[in-house]
Structure formats: structure tokens, C-alpha cells
């Protein structure tokens, strides 16, 4: 099968929030986009112009839903609770340097968060998403958050998230894409962390 005939799964990370600027872990805290975050969410509309999607799915958190709406897909988007960001539990709102002051060897993708989700729980949600999108004929667009997307990408190509997810760096309002090479049995990463459309302050 020609690669152009195979589905592509586009993934947009939400736009900037106050905590993405400060580096605080933002799991289930439902923060709004900053004005710059809103501008960059709108810029996704131009980046995605001309593409057709069989389904558009978004995290229930407002930073993802608003990014989706500002990119022009609000009316057709479906909320998917599995796309929500990692539940950081006791580490919610903390920066990595603050966590490592208490646990110097802490790694999110390996250790998870006390009172929050384990890596296995987040990987299970990613697998749920993968199962659903593999059943869709046509391109798909997802709106979610950084750490969850990194786990999703690792699982898409059969990698162990606890080892490999940290290597998939993501910027706010970035666009990435997963897909296939030659057949549905060969999942690949087609594009990663594209920010050419993002407005610089």
C-alpha cells in the first residue's frame, strides 16, 4: 500500500499556560491558556489547513479543549477522557527541581507520582487511545498534554515508556504525527514537535 493512502494521526499539544512558563507540573489542574498560548493555538489552524479528519478527539482539560477550539475544530471535536494529562498527585504544581530536592533520582516516566498515576496506568490509557484510533478509517487529530503524548508516541511504535518517553521532547502548541510505513503493521513516527507555525513573542 502506498504511504499516502495510510491514515495519519496528528497530535497537537495544548498552548502555553502560566505553569508551562514556570515549569510546574500541570496534571489535572485546569488552567487556561495565556494570551500567547491562545495566539499559538490559533496558529495551528493555518498549519492544519487543507487536512481532512475522520475524527477529532480532545482531552477534557480546558487548555486542550480551548487549543482545539481556537484551531478551528471545536464544533467537531469529541472529548476523550483517556487523553487527559498525567495525574501528578502529590507532585501537582511542583517543579522538577523541587521534587528532586526530596528524591534526587526521581524520573517521572519510571517512577510515577505518589498519590497520582503510575507509569503503567498512563501507558494503559495510551493503549486505550491506540486501540480506538486503529479502528478509524482516515486521518485523526488529537489534542492533549505533553507527558501523556510522549507516552502515547512510545507505545505507538512499541517502545517501553519508562525508558524512552523522556526522549520525545515537546513544545507547547507543537504538532506531531504518527502513522504507518507501507502497511498497518508498521507504525512509525512521521513528524515530531513541529513549531514552525508558532508565533514568537
N, C-alpha and C positions, 0 to 999 in steps of 0.2 A: 504494500500500500504506500502511496506517495505521502510524504510527511505533511503536505499541505492539506490532505484530506482527514488528518487525525485531529481529535479535539485538543484544544489548548486551555489550560486552567490559569487564568490571570489572577494575581493576588496583589491587592493594594493594602499597604499598611496605612493606618489612620494618620491624619495630620498631627502637627505639633500640639502639645498641651503644656501647661505650666510645669508638670512633673517630668516631661521628656527633656525640658530645658535644664532642670535641676538634677536630673539623673535619679530621681526617686522611683522605686519600683511601683508601678501602677497596675494593679491587677483588677480587682472588682470596684475600686473607687471610680465613680462615674464622672470623670472630669470632662468639661467642654473643651473644644478646640480654642487655641489662641487666635487672634486676628490673622497672624501669619499662617497658622495651621489651616484656617478657612481659605486663605488665598491659595495655598498649595493644594488643598483638596479640590478647589475649582480648576486648577491647572491639570488635574487628572482627566477632566472632561475632554480637553484637547488631545491629550495623549491617547485616549481610548476612542477618539472619534473614528467612525467608519467600521468599528468592530461590532459584530453581532454576537449576542449571548443567548444561549438556550435557557440559562438560569443565572440569577444574580443572588448571592447569599451574603448576609452581613451578620457580624457579631451583634448582640443586643445592646452593647455599651454605646453611649451616645457619641463617643469620639469616632467610632467606626460607622455608626448609622449616619452621622452628620457628614462624614467624609463621603460616604456613598451618595447621600442626597445632593451634596454640593458638586459631585462629579457627574450628576445628572441621572442617577439610577434609582433614586428614591421610590418612584411610583411602581417599579417592577421588582424591587428587592424583597427577599424573604428573610426573616430573622431566623438564624440557626444558632441555638444556644451552645452548640459544640465549638463554635468559633470564638467564644469568649476568651479573654486573656487568662494566663496562669493565675490561679488563686495563690497569692504570696503569704496568706495567713499572717503570722506574727511579723513578717518582714515587709508588709504593706507600708508604703510611704518611706521606707528606708533606702539609703543609697548603698551600693555595694561596699564602699569603704567603711561604712558604719557596721554593716553585717560582719565584715572580715575583721573588724576590731575585736569582735567576740569569737568568731570562728575563722581563723586565718586561712584555712584550707577549703573554705566553702565554695562550692560550684553549683549554681542553680540546676543545670541540666543533669547533674549526677546526684545531688543531694535533696532537691526539692526544698520545701519550706515547712517549718513546724507550724501546725495549725492550719496549713493550706494544702495544696496538692503535691503529690509525689510525681516524679518524672513518669512513672508508669501510668498514672491517672491521666496526665496530659497527653501522653502517647496514645492512650485508648480513645480519647476524644478525637485526636488526629486520624486515627484509623476509622472511626465512625464517619468522619467527613470524606475520607478517601473512598470508602465503600459507596457512599451516596453519589459522589461525583463520577465514579467509574460507570455508573448506570445511566448517565446522561449522554444523549447524543447531541453533540455540538459543543461550542465553547462555553466556558463558565467563568464568572467573575466573582471573586471573594473579597470581602473587606474584613480585616481582622487586626490583631495586635502583634507586636514584634516577636516575643518569645514563643507564642503559640505558632506563628508562621514558620519559625525556624525548626520547630519540632515536626510540623507538617511536611516541610521540604525534605527533612532527613528520612521520614517514614515513606515518603513517596518513592524514593529511589532505594529503599531497603536498607538504609543506614541506621545504626543504633544512636538514638538522640543523645544519650548520656555521654557519648564520645564525640559526636560530630556536629550537633546543633550549634555549639558555640562558634563554629567556623562560618556560619551563614549570617554575616552581619547585615543589618537592615537599617535604613534611614526612614524617618517619618515621610509619609506621602509617597514612598517609593512604589515602583511597580515591578513585580517579578512574574515569572510564568513557568509552569510545569507542563509537561506534555509527554510525547512519545516519539521514538525514532523507529520508523519503518513498520512497527506493529504495536498493538495494545499491550503486548507482553514485554515491551522495552521502555519503561518510564524513564524520563530524563528531566533535567532542569534546562529550560530553554533560555531563560533570561533571569538575571538576578540584580536586585537593588538598583534599578534604573531610576535616576533622579534628574534626567536631562530636562524634564518639564517643570521642575520645581523652581519657584521664584526665590532668589537670594535677597535677603533683607539689605 
